[in-house]
Amino acid sequence: MKKTSIKNERSCTAFHEAGHFVIRVRLVPEKIREKISIKRRYGTLGRSIEETFYWDSEELEDYKKEILILFSGYAAHVEFNKKDQKRAWVGAEDDNQKAENLLEEMGLKGKKRIAFSNDLREVAKKIVRQNWKAIEEVAKELLIVEEMSGDEGELIISHIDGDPSAARALFEYRRFKKTLRK
Ligand SMILES: [Zn+2]
C-alpha cells in the first residue's frame, strides 16, 4: 500500500469517528461520552458507539437519534472524501448492521423500512454538513493524538461553538495531559 493511501485512510477514519462523536454530542448531550479513538483497524471502529449503545427508553425519537448517530460516520467520511463512497460503505458495515438491527426492533419492514432508513441517511448527511467545522476540528485533533477523552472532544466542540471559556479549558486540559505523559 502506498504511503499516501495509508495517510488518506487514516484521515477518513478520523472523519468517520469524528462524525459519530459530534453528532452524538449534538443529539444526546445528556449522555456521557466514552473516549474517541482511531487506533483500531478501520471497519472495526465505533467503539464509543458500542459502549453507549444501550438506552432505557423505547421511544421512536431515541431510535431515530441512535440510527442518525450510526449513519453519521459514513456521512462524514463521504463529506470529507466524496470519491471514497465504496470504501466508506465498507468501513460502515458494522454501523449499518447495527442500524438494521434497530430498524428490525422498531418493527419496520419492506418498503417502509427502506424509506425510513433512506430518510434518516439524508438527515444524517444534513446534520453532518451543519456541524462540519466541529467535525473537522475533532478529526484534525484525532489525527495528532489518535485517542482523546469524551471531555476533550466536547471542549473542542464548545470552542467551535464560540464558548469563550472553552479555549482556556482546552489549553489547560492539554497541558495537564502533557504532564501525565512525562
Ligand atoms: Zn462507525
Backbone and ligand atoms as CSV (ligand in chain L), in Angstrom:
chain,resi,resn,atom,element,x,y,z
A,1,MET,N,N,0.827,-1.204,0.000
A,1,MET,CA,C,0.000,0.000,0.000
A,1,MET,C,C,0.866,1.259,0.000
A,2,LYS,N,N,0.495,2.195,-0.824
A,2,LYS,CA,C,1.264,3.431,-0.906
A,2,LYS,C,C,1.068,4.268,0.357
A,3,LYS,N,N,2.099,5.045,0.639
A,3,LYS,CA,C,2.069,5.847,1.851
A,3,LYS,C,C,0.910,6.840,1.845
A,4,THR,N,N,0.692,7.445,0.690
A,4,THR,CA,C,-0.376,8.449,0.601
A,4,THR,C,C,-1.740,7.839,0.901
A,5,SER,N,N,-1.955,6.596,0.450
A,5,SER,CA,C,-3.273,5.998,0.665
A,5,SER,C,C,-3.468,5.606,2.131
A,6,ILE,N,N,-2.362,5.271,2.799
A,6,ILE,CA,C,-2.464,4.984,4.230
A,6,ILE,C,C,-2.862,6.264,4.963
A,7,LYS,N,N,-2.183,7.326,4.547
A,7,LYS,CA,C,-2.454,8.621,5.152
A,7,LYS,C,C,-3.907,9.002,4.942
A,8,ASN,N,N,-4.374,8.781,3.753
A,8,ASN,CA,C,-5.748,9.125,3.436
A,8,ASN,C,C,-6.736,8.256,4.207
A,9,GLU,N,N,-6.418,6.980,4.327
A,9,GLU,CA,C,-7.307,6.068,5.043
A,9,GLU,C,C,-7.433,6.478,6.508
A,10,ARG,N,N,-6.296,6.897,7.049
A,10,ARG,CA,C,-6.281,7.336,8.434
A,10,ARG,C,C,-7.154,8.592,8.608
A,11,SER,N,N,-7.037,9.495,7.668
A,11,SER,CA,C,-7.855,10.712,7.719
A,11,SER,C,C,-9.336,10.371,7.617
A,12,CYS,N,N,-9.655,9.463,6.711
A,12,CYS,CA,C,-11.058,9.075,6.540
A,12,CYS,C,C,-11.598,8.457,7.820
A,13,THR,N,N,-10.784,7.641,8.469
A,13,THR,CA,C,-11.193,7.030,9.739
A,13,THR,C,C,-11.447,8.117,10.781
A,14,ALA,N,N,-10.558,9.106,10.808
A,14,ALA,CA,C,-10.713,10.195,11.778
A,14,ALA,C,C,-12.019,10.952,11.541
A,15,PHE,N,N,-12.331,11.201,10.281
A,15,PHE,CA,C,-13.573,11.910,9.979
A,15,PHE,C,C,-14.789,11.053,10.290
A,16,HIS,N,N,-14.701,9.777,10.011
A,16,HIS,CA,C,-15.793,8.852,10.331
A,16,HIS,C,C,-16.078,8.891,11.839
A,17,GLU,N,N,-15.036,8.744,12.628
A,17,GLU,CA,C,-15.212,8.724,14.090
A,17,GLU,C,C,-15.651,10.085,14.629
A,18,ALA,N,N,-15.082,11.140,14.065
A,18,ALA,CA,C,-15.469,12.489,14.492
A,18,ALA,C,C,-16.946,12.733,14.167
A,19,GLY,N,N,-17.384,12.196,13.041
A,19,GLY,CA,C,-18.799,12.319,12.659
A,19,GLY,C,C,-19.705,11.696,13.705
A,20,HIS,N,N,-19.405,10.464,14.088
A,20,HIS,CA,C,-20.192,9.805,15.138
A,20,HIS,C,C,-20.190,10.650,16.413
A,21,PHE,N,N,-19.009,11.082,16.785
A,21,PHE,CA,C,-18.852,11.750,18.074
A,21,PHE,C,C,-19.624,13.074,18.139
A,22,VAL,N,N,-19.389,13.925,17.153
A,22,VAL,CA,C,-20.014,15.255,17.181
A,22,VAL,C,C,-21.538,15.137,17.126
A,23,ILE,N,N,-22.031,14.249,16.284
A,23,ILE,CA,C,-23.484,14.121,16.171
A,23,ILE,C,C,-24.068,13.503,17.454
A,24,ARG,N,N,-23.309,12.635,18.084
A,24,ARG,CA,C,-23.782,12.096,19.364
A,24,ARG,C,C,-23.878,13.207,20.417
A,25,VAL,N,N,-22.873,14.053,20.446
A,25,VAL,CA,C,-22.893,15.181,21.395
A,25,VAL,C,C,-24.098,16.085,21.111
A,26,ARG,N,N,-24.374,16.311,19.845
A,26,ARG,CA,C,-25.498,17.175,19.467
A,26,ARG,C,C,-26.844,16.554,19.809
A,27,LEU,N,N,-26.978,15.270,19.545
A,27,LEU,CA,C,-28.302,14.639,19.680
A,27,LEU,C,C,-28.600,14.140,21.082
A,28,VAL,N,N,-27.591,13.671,21.781
A,28,VAL,CA,C,-27.817,13.201,23.154
A,28,VAL,C,C,-26.805,13.858,24.100
A,29,PRO,N,N,-26.927,15.190,24.262
A,29,PRO,CA,C,-25.943,15.913,25.069
A,29,PRO,C,C,-25.905,15.448,26.521
A,30,GLU,N,N,-26.973,14.827,26.968
A,30,GLU,CA,C,-27.043,14.431,28.382
A,30,GLU,C,C,-26.252,13.152,28.665
A,31,LYS,N,N,-25.894,12.426,27.629
A,31,LYS,CA,C,-25.187,11.161,27.852
A,31,LYS,C,C,-23.679,11.357,27.967
A,32,ILE,N,N,-23.069,10.545,28.800
A,32,ILE,CA,C,-21.617,10.616,28.958
A,32,ILE,C,C,-20.957,9.923,27.773
A,33,ARG,N,N,-19.961,10.600,27.198
A,33,ARG,CA,C,-19.266,10.034,26.053
A,33,ARG,C,C,-17.994,9.305,26.473
A,34,GLU,N,N,-17.806,8.139,25.905
A,34,GLU,CA,C,-16.549,7.415,26.118
A,34,GLU,C,C,-15.476,8.081,25.270
A,35,LYS,N,N,-14.280,7.576,25.365
A,35,LYS,CA,C,-13.206,8.168,24.556
A,35,LYS,C,C,-13.430,7.914,23.071
A,36,ILE,N,N,-12.734,8.696,22.303
A,36,ILE,CA,C,-12.853,8.592,20.855
A,36,ILE,C,C,-11.462,8.273,20.312
A,37,SER,N,N,-11.408,7.301,19.413
A,37,SER,CA,C,-10.101,6.766,19.031
A,37,SER,C,C,-10.055,6.356,17.563
A,38,ILE,N,N,-8.883,6.524,16.971
A,38,ILE,CA,C,-8.688,5.991,15.609
A,38,ILE,C,C,-7.613,4.910,15.634
A,39,LYS,N,N,-7.335,4.390,16.812
A,39,LYS,CA,C,-6.260,3.403,16.947
A,39,LYS,C,C,-6.587,2.054,16.326
A,40,ARG,N,N,-7.866,1.694,16.350
A,40,ARG,CA,C,-8.194,0.359,15.858
A,40,ARG,C,C,-8.347,0.343,14.351
A,41,ARG,N,N,-8.288,-0.845,13.811
A,41,ARG,CA,C,-8.358,-1.034,12.373
A,41,ARG,C,C,-9.689,-0.514,11.822
A,42,TYR,N,N,-9.606,0.044,10.649
A,42,TYR,CA,C,-10.798,0.563,10.011
A,42,TYR,C,C,-11.821,-0.550,9.799
A,43,GLY,N,N,-13.058,-0.250,10.071
A,43,GLY,CA,C,-14.105,-1.257,9.891
A,43,GLY,C,C,-14.472,-1.896,11.210
A,44,THR,N,N,-13.555,-1.816,12.164
A,44,THR,CA,C,-13.883,-2.367,13.481
A,44,THR,C,C,-13.928,-1.228,14.509
A,45,LEU,N,N,-14.067,-0.024,13.978
A,45,LEU,CA,C,-14.098,1.143,14.869
A,45,LEU,C,C,-15.473,1.295,15.527
A,46,GLY,N,N,-15.716,2.491,15.983
A,46,GLY,CA,C,-17.033,2.727,16.571
A,46,GLY,C,C,-17.143,2.182,17.962
A,47,ARG,N,N,-16.026,2.171,18.653
A,47,ARG,CA,C,-16.008,1.616,19.991
A,47,ARG,C,C,-16.864,2.432,20.963
A,48,SER,N,N,-16.794,3.743,20.804
A,48,SER,CA,C,-17.573,4.602,21.686
A,48,SER,C,C,-19.070,4.325,21.499
A,49,ILE,N,N,-19.435,3.976,20.295
A,49,ILE,CA,C,-20.824,3.639,19.992
A,49,ILE,C,C,-21.222,2.373,20.753
A,50,GLU,N,N,-20.387,1.373,20.622
A,50,GLU,CA,C,-20.676,0.081,21.223
A,50,GLU,C,C,-20.952,0.211,22.724
A,51,GLU,N,N,-20.109,1.005,23.362
A,51,GLU,CA,C,-20.209,1.116,24.815
A,51,GLU,C,C,-21.417,1.894,25.293
A,52,THR,N,N,-21.957,2.730,24.443
A,52,THR,CA,C,-23.099,3.540,24.875
A,52,THR,C,C,-24.350,3.174,24.080
A,53,PHE,N,N,-24.331,1.987,23.551
A,53,PHE,CA,C,-25.372,1.600,22.608
A,53,PHE,C,C,-26.735,1.349,23.269
A,54,TYR,N,N,-26.726,1.123,24.549
A,54,TYR,CA,C,-27.973,0.776,25.227
A,54,TYR,C,C,-28.733,2.014,25.676
A,55,TRP,N,N,-30.023,1.948,25.573
A,55,TRP,CA,C,-30.848,3.047,26.085
A,55,TRP,C,C,-31.947,2.458,26.925
A,56,ASP,N,N,-32.534,3.310,27.717
A,56,ASP,CA,C,-33.591,2.810,28.590
A,56,ASP,C,C,-34.982,3.060,28.018
A,57,SER,N,N,-35.059,3.978,27.117
A,57,SER,CA,C,-36.369,4.288,26.564
A,57,SER,C,C,-36.547,3.622,25.207
A,58,GLU,N,N,-37.770,3.268,24.913
A,58,GLU,CA,C,-38.011,2.638,23.609
A,58,GLU,C,C,-38.719,3.582,22.661
A,59,GLU,N,N,-38.653,4.842,22.978
A,59,GLU,CA,C,-39.382,5.803,22.165
A,59,GLU,C,C,-38.761,5.963,20.776
A,60,LEU,N,N,-39.625,6.280,19.863
A,60,LEU,CA,C,-39.213,6.442,18.467
A,60,LEU,C,C,-38.063,7.431,18.312
A,61,GLU,N,N,-38.144,8.548,19.027
A,61,GLU,CA,C,-37.101,9.570,18.902
A,61,GLU,C,C,-35.723,9.025,19.269
A,62,ASP,N,N,-35.697,8.185,20.275
A,62,ASP,CA,C,-34.424,7.601,20.693
A,62,ASP,C,C,-33.864,6.687,19.608
A,63,TYR,N,N,-34.742,5.928,18.997
A,63,TYR,CA,C,-34.309,5.062,17.892
A,63,TYR,C,C,-33.747,5.903,16.757
A,64,LYS,N,N,-34.496,6.935,16.427
A,64,LYS,CA,C,-34.060,7.809,15.326
A,64,LYS,C,C,-32.685,8.384,15.609
A,65,LYS,N,N,-32.512,8.914,16.803
A,65,LYS,CA,C,-31.231,9.519,17.167
A,65,LYS,C,C,-30.106,8.500,17.066
A,66,GLU,N,N,-30.348,7.322,17.594
A,66,GLU,CA,C,-29.312,6.286,17.601
A,66,GLU,C,C,-28.928,5.906,16.161
A,67,ILE,N,N,-29.917,5.801,15.295
A,67,ILE,CA,C,-29.641,5.457,13.894
A,67,ILE,C,C,-28.917,6.615,13.195
A,68,LEU,N,N,-29.333,7.838,13.508
A,68,LEU,CA,C,-28.654,9.005,12.921
A,68,LEU,C,C,-27.176,9.038,13.309
A,69,ILE,N,N,-26.907,8.728,14.555
A,69,ILE,CA,C,-25.513,8.708,15.025
A,69,ILE,C,C,-24.737,7.623,14.266
A,70,LEU,N,N,-25.360,6.475,14.074
A,70,LEU,CA,C,-24.713,5.388,13.327
A,70,LEU,C,C,-24.423,5.804,11.882
A,71,PHE,N,N,-25.381,6.484,11.258
A,71,PHE,CA,C,-25.210,6.887,9.859
A,71,PHE,C,C,-24.224,8.053,9.694
A,72,SER,N,N,-23.956,8.757,10.762
A,72,SER,CA,C,-23.102,9.947,10.665
A,72,SER,C,C,-21.633,9.622,10.392
A,73,GLY,N,N,-21.204,8.419,10.731
A,73,GLY,CA,C,-19.827,8.018,10.432
A,73,GLY,C,C,-19.602,7.974,8.933
A,74,TYR,N,N,-20.479,7.267,8.259
A,74,TYR,CA,C,-20.409,7.174,6.795
A,74,TYR,C,C,-20.560,8.564,6.163
A,75,ALA,N,N,-21.539,9.311,6.646
A,75,ALA,CA,C,-21.814,10.638,6.068
A,75,ALA,C,C,-20.592,11.553,6.172
A,76,ALA,N,N,-19.895,11.490,7.307
A,76,ALA,CA,C,-18.726,12.353,7.490
A,76,ALA,C,C,-17.563,11.898,6.604
A,77,HIS,N,N,-17.389,10.589,6.494
A,77,HIS,CA,C,-16.335,10.049,5.624
A,77,HIS,C,C,-16.550,10.543,4.176
A,78,VAL,N,N,-17.770,10.422,3.690
A,78,VAL,CA,C,-18.073,10.799,2.313
A,78,VAL,C,C,-18.006,12.315,2.119
A,79,GLU,N,N,-18.396,13.057,3.143
A,79,GLU,CA,C,-18.300,14.520,3.050
A,79,GLU,C,C,-16.832,14.946,2.951
A,80,PHE,N,N,-15.988,14.226,3.673
A,80,PHE,CA,C,-14.548,14.519,3.648
A,80,PHE,C,C,-13.917,14.096,2.321
A,81,ASN,N,N,-14.295,12.922,1.833
A,81,ASN,CA,C,-13.722,12.398,0.596
A,81,ASN,C,C,-14.853,11.853,-0.282
A,82,LYS,N,N,-15.356,12.732,-1.111
A,82,LYS,CA,C,-16.567,12.414,-1.882
A,82,LYS,C,C,-16.384,11.255,-2.850
A,83,LYS,N,N,-15.135,11.001,-3.259
A,83,LYS,CA,C,-14.892,9.932,-4.226
A,83,LYS,C,C,-14.750,8.570,-3.549
A,84,ASP,N,N,-14.819,8.568,-2.238
A,84,ASP,CA,C,-14.472,7.358,-1.493
A,84,ASP,C,C,-15.702,6.605,-0.968
A,85,GLN,N,N,-16.798,6.714,-1.671
A,85,GLN,CA,C,-18.061,6.139,-1.184
A,85,GLN,C,C,-17.993,4.639,-0.931
A,86,LYS,N,N,-17.314,3.945,-1.842
A,86,LYS,CA,C,-17.243,2.487,-1.735
A,86,LYS,C,C,-16.558,2.066,-0.433
A,87,ARG,N,N,-15.396,2.676,-0.214
A,87,ARG,CA,C,-14.638,2.326,0.985
A,87,ARG,C,C,-15.358,2.803,2.254
A,88,ALA,N,N,-16.014,3.938,2.126
A,88,ALA,CA,C,-16.770,4.464,3.264
A,88,ALA,C,C,-17.870,3.479,3.646
A,89,TRP,N,N,-18.470,2.873,2.623
A,89,TRP,CA,C,-19.553,1.917,2.844
A,89,TRP,C,C,-19.030,0.666,3.558
A,90,VAL,N,N,-17.877,0.184,3.090
A,90,VAL,CA,C,-17.253,-0.990,3.720
A,90,VAL,C,C,-16.896,-0.670,5.174
A,91,GLY,N,N,-16.375,0.536,5.382
A,91,GLY,CA,C,-15.998,0.946,6.732
A,91,GLY,C,C,-17.186,1.093,7.660
A,92,ALA,N,N,-18.351,1.282,7.084
A,92,ALA,CA,C,-19.550,1.499,7.897
A,92,ALA,C,C,-20.389,0.225,8.038
A,93,GLU,N,N,-19.818,-0.894,7.637
A,93,GLU,CA,C,-20.544,-2.161,7.645
A,93,GLU,C,C,-21.164,-2.473,9.013
A,94,ASP,N,N,-20.329,-2.277,10.009
A,94,ASP,CA,C,-20.761,-2.525,11.385
A,94,ASP,C,C,-21.908,-1.600,11.806
A,95,ASP,N,N,-21.745,-0.327,11.471
A,95,ASP,CA,C,-22.773,0.677,11.785
A,95,ASP,C,C,-24.080,0.321,11.088
A,96,ASN,N,N,-23.967,-0.052,9.819
A,96,ASN,CA,C,-25.165,-0.375,9.041
A,96,ASN,C,C,-25.884,-1.589,9.612
A,97,GLN,N,N,-25.092,-2.550,10.066
A,97,GLN,CA,C,-25.694,-3.744,10.660
A,97,GLN,C,C,-26.450,-3.377,11.941
A,98,LYS,N,N,-25.836,-2.533,12.743
A,98,LYS,CA,C,-26.490,-2.090,13.984
A,98,LYS,C,C,-27.772,-1.320,13.674
A,99,ALA,N,N,-27.701,-0.486,12.645
A,99,ALA,CA,C,-28.885,0.286,12.243
A,99,ALA,C,C,-29.993,-0.660,11.795
A,100,GLU,N,N,-29.605,-1.694,11.043
A,100,GLU,CA,C,-30.602,-2.680,10.596
A,100,GLU,C,C,-31.253,-3.381,11.785
A,101,ASN,N,N,-30.444,-3.693,12.776
A,101,ASN,CA,C,-30.990,-4.334,13.975
A,101,ASN,C,C,-32.016,-3.432,14.666
A,102,LEU,N,N,-31.721,-2.138,14.697
A,102,LEU,CA,C,-32.635,-1.190,15.333
A,102,LEU,C,C,-33.935,-1.072,14.532
A,103,LEU,N,N,-33.800,-1.030,13.217
A,103,LEU,CA,C,-34.988,-0.943,12.365
A,103,LEU,C,C,-35.857,-2.187,12.544
A,104,GLU,N,N,-35.167,-3.309,12.720
A,104,GLU,CA,C,-35.863,-4.579,12.980
A,104,GLU,C,C,-36.639,-4.494,14.299
A,105,GLU,N,N,-35.938,-3.992,15.325
A,105,GLU,CA,C,-36.568,-3.837,16.647
A,105,GLU,C,C,-37.780,-2.920,16.596
A,106,MET,N,N,-37.693,-1.929,15.704
A,106,MET,CA,C,-38.791,-0.975,15.570
A,106,MET,C,C,-39.984,-1.597,14.860
A,107,GLY,N,N,-39.754,-2.770,14.294
A,107,GLY,CA,C,-40.844,-3.466,13.621
A,107,GLY,C,C,-41.083,-2.990,12.201
A,108,LEU,N,N,-40.109,-2.261,11.666
A,108,LEU,CA,C,-40.255,-1.759,10.294
A,108,LEU,C,C,-39.865,-2.832,9.290
A,109,LYS,N,N,-40.661,-2.925,8.224
A,109,LYS,CA,C,-40.396,-3.966,7.220
A,109,LYS,C,C,-40.554,-3.413,5.809
A,110,GLY,N,N,-39.946,-4.123,4.871
A,110,GLY,CA,C,-40.149,-3.856,3.437
A,110,GLY,C,C,-39.866,-2.435,3.011
A,111,LYS,N,N,-40.752,-1.922,2.147
A,111,LYS,CA,C,-40.562,-0.595,1.549
A,111,LYS,C,C,-40.536,0.493,2.615
A,112,LYS,N,N,-41.351,0.329,3.619
A,112,LYS,CA,C,-41.444,1.328,4.677
A,112,LYS,C,C,-40.102,1.461,5.398
A,113,ARG,N,N,-39.500,0.313,5.634
A,113,ARG,CA,C,-38.204,0.295,6.304
A,113,ARG,C,C,-37.131,0.977,5.460
A,114,ILE,N,N,-37.121,0.662,4.172
A,114,ILE,CA,C,-36.135,1.263,3.264
A,114,ILE,C,C,-36.321,2.780,3.193
A,115,ALA,N,N,-37.582,3.207,3.089
A,115,ALA,CA,C,-37.873,4.639,3.003
A,115,ALA,C,C,-37.446,5.359,4.282
A,116,PHE,N,N,-37.763,4.767,5.407
A,116,PHE,CA,C,-37.417,5.349,6.704
A,116,PHE,C,C,-35.892,5.474,6.832
A,117,SER,N,N,-35.212,4.405,6.480
A,117,SER,CA,C,-33.755,4.373,6.564
A,117,SER,C,C,-33.126,5.402,5.619
A,118,ASN,N,N,-33.654,5.498,4.388
A,118,ASN,CA,C,-33.127,6.481,3.433
A,118,ASN,C,C,-33.342,7.909,3.915
A,119,ASP,N,N,-34.507,8.143,4.515
A,119,ASP,CA,C,-34.782,9.475,5.076
A,119,ASP,C,C,-33.741,9.836,6.127
A,120,LEU,N,N,-33.472,8.887,7.004
A,120,LEU,CA,C,-32.505,9.159,8.077
A,120,LEU,C,C,-31.096,9.364,7.516
A,121,ARG,N,N,-30.770,8.670,6.444
A,121,ARG,CA,C,-29.458,8.898,5.808
A,121,ARG,C,C,-29.341,10.326,5.290
A,122,GLU,N,N,-30.435,10.821,4.742
A,122,GLU,CA,C,-30.446,12.209,4.246
A,122,GLU,C,C,-30.303,13.190,5.416
A,123,VAL,N,N,-31.012,12.911,6.495
A,123,VAL,CA,C,-30.916,13.789,7.674
A,123,VAL,C,C,-29.490,13.758,8.225
A,124,ALA,N,N,-28.901,12.572,8.261
A,124,ALA,CA,C,-27.529,12.434,8.772
A,124,ALA,C,C,-26.576,13.278,7.921
A,125,LYS,N,N,-26.750,13.205,6.620
A,125,LYS,CA,C,-25.910,13.991,5.711
A,125,LYS,C,C,-26.037,15.473,6.046
A,126,LYS,N,N,-27.269,15.905,6.263
A,126,LYS,CA,C,-27.539,17.305,6.555
A,126,LYS,C,C,-26.898,17.745,7.880
A,127,ILE,N,N,-27.111,16.959,8.919
A,127,ILE,CA,C,-26.563,17.410,10.210
A,127,ILE,C,C,-25.036,17.322,10.223
A,128,VAL,N,N,-24.493,16.395,9.458
A,128,VAL,CA,C,-23.027,16.337,9.355
A,128,VAL,C,C,-22.528,17.627,8.697
A,129,ARG,N,N,-23.205,18.066,7.659
A,129,ARG,CA,C,-22.806,19.315,6.988
A,129,ARG,C,C,-22.954,20.511,7.917
A,130,GLN,N,N,-24.052,20.533,8.652
A,130,GLN,CA,C,-24.283,21.651,9.579
A,130,GLN,C,C,-23.209,21.720,10.665
A,131,ASN,N,N,-22.644,20.578,10.991
A,131,ASN,CA,C,-21.660,20.516,12.076
A,131,ASN,C,C,-20.242,20.310,11.560
A,132,TRP,N,N,-20.039,20.682,10.301
A,132,TRP,CA,C,-18.783,20.328,9.655
A,132,TRP,C,C,-17.547,20.905,10.350
A,133,LYS,N,N,-17.641,22.150,10.775
A,133,LYS,CA,C,-16.485,22.794,11.396
A,133,LYS,C,C,-16.045,22.005,12.643
A,134,ALA,N,N,-17.017,21.617,13.443
A,134,ALA,CA,C,-16.696,20.868,14.669
A,134,ALA,C,C,-16.125,19.488,14.324
A,135,ILE,N,N,-16.722,18.828,13.344
A,135,ILE,CA,C,-16.244,17.503,12.929
A,135,ILE,C,C,-14.804,17.601,12.438
A,136,GLU,N,N,-14.541,18.642,11.659
A,136,GLU,CA,C,-13.212,18.854,11.116
A,136,GLU,C,C,-12.181,19.051,12.236
A,137,GLU,N,N,-12.545,19.841,13.216
A,137,GLU,CA,C,-11.612,20.112,14.320
A,137,GLU,C,C,-11.339,18.862,15.154
A,138,VAL,N,N,-12.384,18.089,15.430
A,138,VAL,CA,C,-12.208,16.856,16.200
A,138,VAL,C,C,-11.347,15.871,15.397
A,139,ALA,N,N,-11.616,15.765,14.095
A,139,ALA,CA,C,-10.853,14.841,13.241
A,139,ALA,C,C,-9.378,15.251,13.185
A,140,LYS,N,N,-9.131,16.544,13.026
A,140,LYS,CA,C,-7.752,17.043,12.956
A,140,LYS,C,C,-6.989,16.683,14.223
A,141,GLU,N,N,-7.652,16.896,15.340
A,141,GLU,CA,C,-7.008,16.603,16.625
A,141,GLU,C,C,-6.772,15.095,16.765
A,142,LEU,N,N,-7.739,14.308,16.330
A,142,LEU,CA,C,-7.597,12.842,16.396
A,142,LEU,C,C,-6.399,12.367,15.588
A,143,LEU,N,N,-6.150,13.022,14.466
A,143,LEU,CA,C,-5.013,12.628,13.629
A,143,LEU,C,C,-3.692,12.903,14.331
A,144,ILE,N,N,-3.708,13.838,15.257
A,144,ILE,CA,C,-2.491,14.130,16.017
A,144,ILE,C,C,-2.373,13.203,17.229
A,145,VAL,N,N,-3.431,13.110,18.012
A,145,VAL,CA,C,-3.338,12.393,19.295
A,145,VAL,C,C,-3.815,10.938,19.234
A,146,GLU,N,N,-4.526,10.574,18.157
A,146,GLU,CA,C,-5.080,9.218,17.943
A,146,GLU,C,C,-6.230,8.851,18.878
A,147,GLU,N,N,-6.168,9.373,20.091
A,147,GLU,CA,C,-7.190,8.993,21.062
A,147,GLU,C,C,-7.419,10.162,22.002
A,148,MET,N,N,-8.669,10.450,22.301
A,148,MET,CA,C,-8.919,11.509,23.276
A,148,MET,C,C,-10.159,11.171,24.094
A,149,SER,N,N,-10.262,11.826,25.219
A,149,SER,CA,C,-11.405,11.569,26.088
A,149,SER,C,C,-12.633,12.278,25.523
A,150,GLY,N,N,-13.794,11.816,25.952
A,150,GLY,CA,C,-15.031,12.477,25.553
A,150,GLY,C,C,-15.034,13.935,26.006
A,151,ASP,N,N,-14.450,14.190,27.173
A,151,ASP,CA,C,-14.385,15.560,27.698
A,151,ASP,C,C,-13.616,16.482,26.749
A,152,GLU,N,N,-12.479,15.996,26.289
A,152,GLU,CA,C,-11.657,16.812,25.396
A,152,GLU,C,C,-12.399,17.073,24.083
A,153,GLY,N,N,-13.035,16.031,23.570
A,153,GLY,CA,C,-13.819,16.182,22.337
A,153,GLY,C,C,-14.915,17.225,22.506
A,154,GLU,N,N,-15.573,17.189,23.659
A,154,GLU,CA,C,-16.658,18.154,23.899
A,154,GLU,C,C,-16.123,19.573,24.047
A,155,LEU,N,N,-14.931,19.701,24.615
A,155,LEU,CA,C,-14.320,21.033,24.735
A,155,LEU,C,C,-14.020,21.612,23.348
A,156,ILE,N,N,-13.547,20.755,22.451
A,156,ILE,CA,C,-13.268,21.209,21.082
A,156,ILE,C,C,-14.556,21.730,20.443
A,157,ILE,N,N,-15.646,20.996,20.641
A,157,ILE,CA,C,-16.932,21.403,20.059
A,157,ILE,C,C,-17.396,22.741,20.659
A,158,SER,N,N,-17.283,22.866,21.989
A,158,SER,CA,C,-17.689,24.127,22.641
A,158,SER,C,C,-16.864,25.296,22.128
A,159,HIS,N,N,-15.591,25.034,21.917
A,159,HIS,CA,C,-14.688,26.054,21.392
A,159,HIS,C,C,-15.168,26.516,20.009
A,160,ILE,N,N,-15.499,25.554,19.154
A,160,ILE,CA,C,-16.018,25.869,17.817
A,160,ILE,C,C,-17.346,26.625,17.920
A,161,ASP,N,N,-18.139,26.273,18.927
A,161,ASP,CA,C,-19.431,26.938,19.128
A,161,ASP,C,C,-19.265,28.371,19.639
A,162,GLY,N,N,-18.034,28.743,19.980
A,162,GLY,CA,C,-17.788,30.106,20.422
A,162,GLY,C,C,-17.860,30.303,21.921
A,163,ASP,N,N,-17.824,29.223,22.662
A,163,ASP,CA,C,-17.815,29.334,24.124
A,163,ASP,C,C,-16.444,29.899,24.550
A,164,PRO,N,N,-16.434,31.111,25.128
A,164,PRO,CA,C,-15.156,31.762,25.423
A,164,PRO,C,C,-14.313,31.035,26.486
A,165,SER,N,N,-14.943,30.276,27.342
A,165,SER,CA,C,-14.164,29.595,28.378
A,165,SER,C,C,-13.551,28.285,27.868
A,166,ALA,N,N,-14.046,27.810,26.736
A,166,ALA,CA,C,-13.599,26.507,26.232
A,166,ALA,C,C,-12.139,26.513,25.780
A,167,ALA,N,N,-11.698,27.623,25.182
A,167,ALA,CA,C,-10.321,27.696,24.691
A,167,ALA,C,C,-9.344,27.539,25.850
A,168,ARG,N,N,-9.622,28.266,26.897
A,168,ARG,CA,C,-8.777,28.219,28.090
A,168,ARG,C,C,-8.801,26.801,28.700
A,169,ALA,N,N,-10.005,26.259,28.813
A,169,ALA,CA,C,-10.164,24.928,29.396
A,169,ALA,C,C,-9.427,23.876,28.577
A,170,LEU,N,N,-9.492,24.034,27.274
A,170,LEU,CA,C,-8.828,23.095,26.369
A,170,LEU,C,C,-7.312,23.184,26.535
A,171,PHE,N,N,-6.839,24.411,26.635
A,171,PHE,CA,C,-5.411,24.656,26.835
A,171,PHE,C,C,-4.937,23.987,28.134
A,172,GLU,N,N,-5.686,24.208,29.187
A,172,GLU,CA,C,-5.346,23.619,30.487
A,172,GLU,C,C,-5.384,22.095,30.428
A,173,TYR,N,N,-6.417,21.600,29.789
A,173,TYR,CA,C,-6.605,20.151,29.670
A,173,TYR,C,C,-5.408,19.515,28.972
A,174,ARG,N,N,-4.977,20.134,27.882
A,174,ARG,CA,C,-3.863,19.574,27.110
A,174,ARG,C,C,-2.540,19.691,27.855
A,175,ARG,N,N,-2.401,20.790,28.579
A,175,ARG,CA,C,-1.178,20.955,29.356
A,175,ARG,C,C,-1.101,19.876,30.442
A,176,PHE,N,N,-2.249,19.637,31.058
A,176,PHE,CA,C,-2.344,18.601,32.087
A,176,PHE,C,C,-2.016,17.227,31.502
A,177,LYS,N,N,-2.540,16.980,30.312
A,177,LYS,CA,C,-2.295,15.701,29.649
A,177,LYS,C,C,-0.802,15.502,29.371
A,178,LYS,N,N,-0.148,16.595,28.976
A,178,LYS,CA,C,1.286,16.540,28.692
A,178,LYS,C,C,2.080,16.175,29.941
A,179,THR,N,N,1.682,16.717,31.079
A,179,THR,CA,C,2.419,16.418,32.316
A,179,THR,C,C,2.243,14.949,32.674
A,180,LEU,N,N,1.117,14.364,32.295
A,180,LEU,CA,C,0.900,12.933,32.576
A,180,LEU,C,C,1.813,12.062,31.736
A,181,ARG,N,N,2.113,12.538,30.535
A,181,ARG,CA,C,2.928,11.760,29.602
A,181,ARG,C,C,4.400,11.753,30.000
A,182,LYS,N,N,4.807,12.782,30.735
A,182,LYS,CA,C,6.238,12.902,31.074
A,182,LYS,C,C,6.691,11.841,32.070
L,1,ZN,ZN,ZN,-18.750,3.824,12.559
